[in-house]
Amino acid sequence: MTRKLEKLAFGAVLLPFVMTLLNLGRLRRLPDRSGHGPVSVLIPARDEEETIQGAIDTVLASEGVELELIVLDDHSSDRTMDILRACTDPRLRVLQAPNLPEGWCGKTHACALLGEAARHGLMLFVDADVRLRPDALARLSALMSARPEIAFLSGVPRQVTRTFLEWLLLPFIHVLLLGYLPMVFDTGQKPEFAAACGQLVLVRRSAYRVSGGHAAIRNRLHDGLALARQFRSAGFRTMLFDATDIASCRMYHRAADVWNGLLKNATEGMATPRGLPVWTGLLGAAQILPFVLPATRMSRLAVGMTLLTRGLISYRFRQGWGTVVLAPLGTAMLLLLQWQALIGGYLGHAPRWRGRSYPRRSV
């Protein structure tokens, strides 16, 4: 029995190990050249008093590109609107969202309104907790000029993690992306192989309108991924890149926010009735089982490959070594969260985020 478990663990480790080695070379950063095409930067904001000032400051500090910045306040109950009104830069426009229509998620509704208000041919949707470097817009514009076939470009910013639960769980954004997605299909047109990060999405306005934009994915929580698949379904090419050197993002500041934020999105990701048992087997066998098996040659090799895989990801994306050493604990916590989301959904427990309820949806 132990021998069979060792083979199971080794096989489960081998897949993400090989996939990560292949994908690290494919998930590239932007070329270091500048473009001058105008960009509309679009930020949805709901109760973002802690983050919105930094967001608008970094956008307005952009160099070498014409821009407009539009922020939509989505019924904030804090000082978000006061902070926005205090900014006198003429490049900033502030909008207020109407009441949320039936069947929409808050962020997709806000992004749809922002997309309608944008004036430029390139539209960059960024979250309020994303911080852009001064050269980010110019480099994004340059790539889109050089690659006219790309209609949708999404980047994964450097994830800033400071508290225990942040650096334990958030690195799985990269672990799942690199270890289990065949990026050889990334620039193709098959919707099922699309990849995206909703924190930073650049689209061509013409393609956005043809594809239906956010209105076509109005009830989706994983808006970045859903929008990428929508673009591909409409016949457009999408591309994912490593935005570590042009943007950073601190998604959450408190442990409760980490847990509730991931819980909100879980049932559109891993926490599905068919998917979660498979993910539990894949991740459990690869990142937990090798560490609890007796120390044999095969189990030690599996442990070494797991740590090497996580170490390569951590080094490339500046995640810190704590998440590597505690990989089994992080995996167990992630799976616990996913099972909570799945079971809670069946019991009628809807996660709440920023004052809104997010019941389980079929996707």
N, C-alpha and C positions, 0 to 999 in steps of 0.2 A: 504493500500500500504506500509506504514511504517513497519507494522508488517511482511509483506512478505519479505521486505528487511532485517529486523533483522534476520529472519530465514535463509535467503540466506547467510548473513555474518557469522552467527554462524556455519552453515554447512561448509562454505569455510574455516573457521579458524580451525575447528575440524580436518580436514584431515592432514594438515601439523603439527598440534600440536601432534597428536597421532604418526604420522610417525616419527617425530623428536625424540620423546621419545624412540621409538623402535630402530631407526637408531643410536642414540648416543652410545648405548651399543654395536652395531655391528661394527661401524667404529673404530677399535682399533689401538693402537700404536704397534710398533714392540717390541717383547720381548727384554729384556736387556741382550742379550748374543751375543757373537762374533763368527763369522765364519772366515775361512781363504781362502776360494775359491777365485781365482783371478778374478778381475773385469775389464772390459774395460769401461772407462767413456768417453762418446761421447758427444761433445758439438758443435752444429751448431752456427755459429757466422756471423752476418751481421750488420755492423755499431754498434759494441758493445764496443767502446773505453771507455765508462763510466762504464762498468760492467765486462769486460772479465778478468781483472787482479784479481779482487776478486774471480771470478769463479775458475780460475786455482789455485790460492793460497789455497783456501779451499779444493779443491780436492787433491792437492799434500800434504796437511797437514793431510791426512787420516792416521789412525793408525790401525795396526793389520791386514792388508790385502795387498796382492800383487795387484798392479794396473798398468794399462797403461791409459794415458790420450791422447785422440785424439781430436783436435779442427779443424774444417773445416771452413776456411774463405770463405764466400759466396759473393765475389766481393764487399767487404767493401770499402766505399769511405772515411773513416775516418782513425784513427790511429790504428785500431784493429790489423792489420798485424804487424805493428811495435812493438806493445806491445808483441805479441806472439813470434816474433823473438828474443826479448830481454831475454826470459826465456831460461835458459841453462839446466834445469833439464832433464836428459836423459829419464825420464818416459813420457815426453810430445812429441807428434808428431803433426806437423802442416801440414794440407793439404789445397789445394786451389781448389775450385769448378770450373768445366768447365761451359760453358754457360748453362743456364736453358733450358732444352728441352721442346718442345711443350707438353702441357697437364699436366705438373707438377706444383705443388706449390713449392715455394722456400725451405721451411723447410723440407717437405717430401723428396725432392731431396737431400738436404744436409744430412738428416738422413740415406737415403738409401746408400749414398756413405760412410758414417761413419760405417754403419753396415757391408759393404763389407770389410772395412779396419781393423775391430776389430779382435783381436787374441784370446781372452778369451771366455770361455763358457757362462759367464754372461755379458750382455751388458747393461749399464745404460745410457739412453738418458736423459740429463738434459739441461735446458735452461741456457743461459749465465747469467741470473739474479738470478739463484738459488745459495744459499750458503749452503754447506753441513757441518754438524758438524764432528769433527774428527772420531767419532765412527760410522758414518752413513753407510759406505761401509761394515764394519765388521758385523753390525747388519743385513743389507740387505742380505749379503752372508749367514749368519746363518739361516735366515728364509727360504731361497731357499734350503738350505741343509736339513732342517727339513721338508719341504713341497715339495717333489719332484713332486707332481701332479700339482703344480702351474707353469705355463709357462710364465705368464705375471703378473707382480706386479707393481702397480702404487700407488704413495703416493701424498697426498695433502699437500704441504708445508705450513708453517705459512705465511699468506699473510701480508706483511709489507705495511701499508697504512698511509701516513703522510699528504697528501693534502686533501682538502674537497671532491673532486670528487672521490678520491681513496677510502676513507673509507665510502662514501655514496653508491658506486656501487659494489666494488669488494667483499664485504661480501656475495653477492648473489651467489657466487660460492658455498658456504656452505649451504645457505638457500635453493636453488633449489635441491642440492644434498641430503640433509637430509630430507627435507620436502616433496619431491615428488618422490623419487626413492625407491622402495622396496628392501632394501639391503639384505633381506633374500635370494634373488637369486644371491647375488654378486659372490659367488664362483662356481656358476653353469656354464652351457655351452650355455644358451640361449643368442644369440647375442643382442636381444632387451633389455635385462636387464644389459648389461655390463656397467661399470662405470670406468672412468679413468681421470687422470689429466696429460695433455701433458707436464707439467713442470718437471715431474720426473717419468720415466718409465724404469723398469728393466725387461729384457726378457732373456730367454734362447736362445742362438744363434741357436741351432738345430731347435727349434720350430719356431723361427723367419724366418728361411729359408723355412721351410715346408709351413708356412702360406702365404708366399709371401712378408712378411715384408712391408716396406714403399712403395715398388713398386706397391703393390696391392691397395694402397690408395693414389696414386700419386697426385690426384687433390683435396684432402681434406684439409681443414683448421683446423678442430678439429682433429688434427692428433692422439692425445692420445686416444680419444674415438673411432675414426674410427679404430685404430690399435687393440684396445681391442675387438671390434666386429669382426674384421677380424680373430683374434686368435680363438675366439669362433666358428666362422663359419668353421674353419679348425679343430675343435674338441678339442681344448685346453682349459684349465681352466685359468681364470683370477681372480685377487683379487685386491681390493682397500683398502688402509689403511690410517690412520691418521699420516702424516709425520711431524706434528707440532714440535716434539721434536728432529728431526734429520735434518731438512732443513727449510730454509726460502726463501722467494722470494718477491722482490719488482718489480712488473710487469711494472709499469709506474711511471714516476717522474713528469709529467706535465699534467694538465687537458686536453689539446688537445690530448695527447697521450692516456689517459684513454678512451676518447670518440671514437677516431678513431680506437684504438685497439679493443675495444668491437664491434664497428660497422663492422669491417672487418670480424669478425667471426659470426655475428648475424644470417645470412641467413642459416647457417648450424646448428643453434640451435633453438631458439624460433621463429625467424622471417620467418616463412613459411606461405603460404596462409591458410593452414588448422590449423596449430599449434598456430599461434599468437592470433587469436580470442579466442581460448581456454585458453591460458596462460593469456591473458588480463582479462578474466572472473575470472579465479582462483586467480590470484595475486591481482587484483583490489578488488574483493569481500573479500579477506582475510586480506589485509594489508592497504587498503585505505577506503573502505566502512564503517567498524566499527567506524572509527574516525570522520566521517561526519554525522552519524546518530544521532538523538536525544538521550540524555543520559537516557536510560532505563536500567532495570536490565540485559536484554539479550545483549544489545549493549555494556554495560560496561564489561560484562563477555567476550564478543568477543575481546574487546580491551585488557583486561588483559591477555587472552590466547595468543594473537598475541605478546604482549610485553614479555611474559614469554618465548615463543618459541624463539624469537629473542635474548632474554637475555641469555638463555641456550647456544645457538650457539655462541654468542659473548664471553661468559665466557670460554667455552671449547677451542675456537680457537683464543683467545686473540685479539679480533677485536676492543675493546673499546666500550663505552656505547653510544657514539654519534650516531652510526649507528642504535642503538635500538630505541632511542628517535625519530629519524627522519625516522623511517621505512616507513611511508606513502609517504614522499617526495622521498626517495630512490626508492620506487616501481614505483612511477609516472615517475621519470627520466629514470628508466630502460625500462619501457614500451614505453616511447617516443623514446628512442634510437632504440628499436626494430622496431617500426613502421616506423621510418626514414629509417632504412635499407631495410625494405620490399618495401615501396613505392619508395625509391630511386632506388632500383634494377629494378623495372618495368619501371622507367623513364630513365634507362640507366646510372645512376650515380654509378660509381664503386669506392669504397673506395681505398685509396692509403696508403701503409705502407712500410717504408724503400725503397721508390723509385719504388715500384712495384704496379701495379693495380690489384684489386681483384674483378672482375665482379661477379654478382650473378650467382650461378650454381644451377642446379636442383640436388637434392640429394635423 
